[in-house]
Amino acid sequence: MAAALMALAVVTATPAEATPGLVPAADREVVFTADGTTAYGTLHVPEHRAGQRLRAALLLPGSGPTDRDGNQPPGSAPHTLAQLADALDRDGIATLRFDKYGTGRTGLGAYRDRPEELAYPAFVRQARAAYESLRDQPETDPSALLVVGHSEGAMTGLLLGGTVRPRPAGLALLQPQAIRLLDLVALQLKAQIAEATRQGQFTPEQQRAVNAAIDAAVTSLREHRPVDTTGLPPRSPSSSRRSTARAPGSWKATTPSAHRTPPPHSGRGPTCC
């Protein structure tokens, strides 16, 4: 009986990580290239049987300088994508999340000396390269790839879904764009101006002038006319002026279409999350 109890104690004390044939969960750095820029990401592989091919999800961030964890340091750190990777781990799904242009180890890369050329299609191409990298990992099942996009990443996911090979087995859109893009940009800019006014950076008169200029810019863009930025207060945030000027004139629908040009992306513009 004593021998039996000792054997039982040994069995119950054996940690799960030591179970024969199981590979413990782990993170590793992944490197891939898009348009001449080296991008860096984190591949999370859940615990699995040795040699097993896993379902795997590419995690796409929202707009703005959002890094692989879903953060915009130093002001915003919700860890959106890191938490998502943890949740998918519990379902045995591997994940790849990466530092998009302008963030983390990736930085601006090939666009360092010409940031004005960094438009939304470049971010889509970067996401496509990430998908191909995930597909080629030894632990992933190429027939069971998923795309999970948050905010602007949901729009990118829609664009990827019909162009990558193999096509994703699943597509998840988290907080996707629900209104026309220029309407969304206008709402975000006006919210920023309202906060700046609350902090004393603008007078109420300046706030009204900027809001009117935003409305005029949206109208100009939709009519394919140049945007007139004269009349804006000298203290208006440069990001507001830059983001409004770069918004597209043809992007009028809620969802992407193969017949429309995707909107430009400004790494310093307002987030849509």
N, C-alpha and C positions, 0 to 999 in steps of 0.2 A: 504494500500500500504506500509506503514511504517513497519507493521508486516511482510509482505511478503519479503521486502528487508532484514530485520533482519534475517529471516529464511534462505534466500539465502546466506547471509554472513556466517552464521554458517556452512552451508553445504560446501561451497567452502573452508573454513578454516580448515576443518577436515583433518588431515594428513592421508596418505594412510596406514600408519602403524596401525591406529586405526580402519580400516575397519573391521566390525564384521566378524568373521569366518576366518580371515587371520592370519597366524602365521608369524611374521617378520623373515627376514633372520638372521642367527646366526652362529657363529663358536663354536665348543666345542672340548675339548681334547678327543681323543680316545686312548685307551690302548689295546694292544693285545700281544700275546706271540708266539714266534717262536723259536724252538730249545732251550728252557729254557731261552730265553732273552725277557725281556719286551720291547716292542717297543711303541713309542709314535707318535701320529699323530694329524692332524686337520681335523675334519669333518665339511665341510661348507654346510649348508642347506639353499637353497634359500627361499624367501617368498613363502608360499604355503597355501592351504586351510587346515584347521584342519582335521587330519585323512587321508590326501592325501598321497599316496605312490609315490615317485618321481623316475625318472630316476637318475642313480648315476654312477659316473665314478671314477675308481681308477687311480691316477696319479703316474706314475713310473719315477723316476729320471734317469739321465745319470750316467756314471761311475764316480769313484773318490768319495771323501768325500762330496757328495751333499745332503743337508738337505731337509726338507719338503717343503721349499719355492723355491728350485732349486738353492740354493746358496752354495758357498764353501768359507766360511769366513776364514780369513779376506780379501782375495785378490779378490774374485769374488762374486758379488751380483746382478745378472740380474733378480732375482725374477721370474724365468721362470715358476715354478709351481704355485706360488701365483697368477701371472697374468693369467695363464690358468684357475685357479679356478674362478677368477673374470669373465672371458669371458663366462665360462660355466654357471655361475650363471644367466647371462642375458638370457640364454635359459631354465632356470628352472631346471638345472641339478645339483644335489648334488655332492660333490667331497670329496674324502679322499686322503690326501697326508701325508706322514710320514717320520720321520727321519730314514734313513737306517742305517745299521751298521756303526759305526765309526763317527756318526754325532749327533748333537743336544742332546736331552734328552736320546736318545737310547744308544749312545756310543757303545762300543764293547761288552757290556753285557757278556754273557758266554764265549766269545772269548778273554776277557781281558788278561788272562794269557797265551793264546795260539793263538796269532793273526796269526801265520803262517798257521793255519788250516782254516782261514776264506777265503774260495774259492767261486767262482761264484754260485755254486748250493745252498749255504746257503742264498744268496741274493734272489734266485728264491723262496726258501721255505718261506722266510720272506714276499715276495710279495704275495705268496699264502695265508698266514695267514692274510695279510691285506685285500685281496679280500673277504675272509670269514667274516672278521669283518664288512666290508662295507655291505655285503649281509644281515647281521643280525641286522643292525640298524633299528629302528622302522619307520623311515621316507622313507626308500628306498624300491624300487620294485625289488625283487629278479629276476624277469623275464626281467628286463630292465637295467641290469648292463653293463657298458662299461669299457674297459681298454684303457688308453691313455698312451703310453710310449714315452719318449723323449730320443733320442740317444741310449745308452745301454738299457734304459728302453723299447725301441721298441723291442729289441731282447727278453727281459724278457717277454714282453707282448705276443709275439708269442708263447713262451714256455707255458705260463699260459693258453692261449686260448683253448688248446686242453686237458687240464688236470683238470681244476676247474669245479665245479658243483654248480649251473647251468652254462652252457657255456655262455660267454659274448654275449650280443645282438649286440655289436659293438666293433671294435678294430681300434684304430687310432695309426699310427706309425709316429712320428714326428722326422725328421732328422735321419732316421735309418741308420745303417751301410750299406754302399754301396760297400765296397770292402772287400777282405779277411782280417780277423782279424789281422794276423801277419803283413800284409802290412800296415794296419792302425796304429798298434803299432809302427812300424819302422818309419813311417812318423811323428808321434807325438814326438817320442824320438829325431829324428834328428832336428825337429823344436825347441825343448827345448835346444838342444846342440848349435844350431845356435844362439839362443837368449843369452845363456850363453857366447858364444864367443864374441858376440856384446858387452856384458857388461864387457868384459875383464877377465872373469873367466877361459877361455880356450884360448890357442894359436890356430892359424889356423892348425898347425900340430897336436895338440891334437884333434881338431875337426875332422880332417880326420881320425885319429886313432879310435876315438869313433864310427864314422859312419861305418868304416870298421868292427868294432867289432859287431855293431848292425846287419849288413848284415850277418856276420858269425853266429851270434846267431840264427837268423831266419832260416838260412839254417840247422843248427844243430837240431833245434826243429822240423822242417818238416821231417827230416830224423831220428827222434827219437833218437838222440845222445845227450849226456850231453853238456851243454853250457860251453865253455871255456871263463872265464872272465879275464884271465891273459893278460897283455899288455895294459889294460885300464889305462889311466892316473890316478894318485892318487887323483886328485881333481874331478874326474867324479862324478856327482850327484848320491848318493846312491839309489835314487828312480829309476833312469834309469837302474842301474844294477839289482835292485830288480824286476822291472816290466818286463824286458827282460827275466830274468831267470824264471819267473813264467808264461810266455805266453805258451799256449798249443801247442803241436806238431801236434795234430790231427784235429785242428779246421781250415779246409782249405776252407770251402765254405762261401759264403756270408750270407746265411740264416741258422738258426738252423735246425737240423734234429733229429728225434727220435733215429737215429742210431749213433749219435755223442755225445761225452761228452762235455757239455758246458764249456767254457773257465774259468780258475780260475780268480778271481777278487782280485785286490790289492787295498785296500782302500786309499793307498797313491800314487798310480800310476797316470799316466797322464790321463786326461779326454778325452773322445772321442767326446766331444761336440764342 
